[in-house]
Amino acid sequence: MEEVKNKFVCIKHHINGSPDESDFEIKTETISSCVRSKEVLVKNLYVSVDPYQLNRMKSYCSSQAAISFATAVTPGHGIDAYGVGRVVASGRAELAKDELVVGLLTWGEYSIIEEGRLLNKLDPMGLPLPAYVGALGFSGLSAYGGFFEICKPKKGESVFVSAASGSVGSLVGQYAKLFGCHVVGCAGTQNKVDLLKEKLGFDDAFNYKNESNLKSALKRYFPQGIDIYFDNVGGEMLEAAVSNMNSFGRVAVCGAISEYTGNQKRAALEMLDVVYKRITIQGFLAADYLKCYAEFISTMTDLLRSSKMQALCDISHGVESVPCAFVGLFRGDNIGKTIVQIADE
């Protein structure tokens, strides 16, 4: 095989508001299977679809200069994304043809991975491959690092998780319960609320869309106050949580999806609460916790194997389904980690 046809997803133009499927197109290119030294040609099997990618698609966003994973996406060009694939051809001694790999692939059928780009050999250890895109990937590392390193939980503390049925929130809530905390989550449908309580073991959960006043809703669910808030949404939910925090409360800011499209009110915190309650608010990225990656993988694989934790996945099929899966994130369509299966294993 000298060359392969590669279908891949790109944006037609920068996206500065809510994304629509019409903002994307599927292109086809021809890739040589004769790789250069240190290059690897990978057939993509599963790729991650994440809200933060929208900030890369804007004509400008401050996050684009913060870290290499967040650099701007160029219209008409491929879009890199975390995923699992199989080696087709390798210019690296440590990676052989047909071996499974995990790392920074693309929203396409094939990826050419140059030297220096994240790519590691994968031993699935009997666990399903999609788990390595979500619970054992950057979503899982975000949940683990954010909860244990930033929130520094103590047994018996009250924990609030927003977007609690999403890829990160669903894991944070389970970690908190296993640790011995009282956990309440919010989500956007009754189906998700039921899942949090019945399947994931949250102590309580509510549909934020049914609440006219978020501050009073949180007062109702946390009469003794909130010790830890794991924030995935920003905006008014962050305001409401801060107003209900206890002294020395911790807020881990993982995402702010309500603010990504520019349609919603931005968070305006009551800074007197932050000062007088001595609240810690810290943003973070999964990459900050690569130092505890081995510990995270060891802990998480044990928890998944023993069924003490569940990895929720929302999988669609085929490279053509990537735009729909991505747009669905901003409508709240997904439960758990949004993944696209590009090819059969």
Salt bridges, closest charged atoms under 4 A:
ASP23 OD1 - HIS13 NE2 3.39
GLU39 OE2 - ARG36 NH2 3.01
ASP50 OD1 - LYS337 NZ 2.46
ASP80 OD1 - ARG56 NH2 2.76
ASP98 OD1 - LYS97 NZ 3.76
GLU99 OE2 - LYS121 NZ 3.39
GLU157 OE1 - ARG250 NH2 2.58
ASP203 OD1 - LYS177 NZ 2.99
ASP203 OD2 - HIS182 ND1 3.59
ASP204 OD1 - LYS197 NZ 3.97
GLU211 OE2 - ARG220 NH2 2.73
GLU239 OE2 - LYS265 NZ 2.99
GLU259 OE1 - ARG266 NH1 3.39
GLU320 OE2 - LYS7 NZ 2.53
ASP333 OD2 - ARG331 NH2 2.90
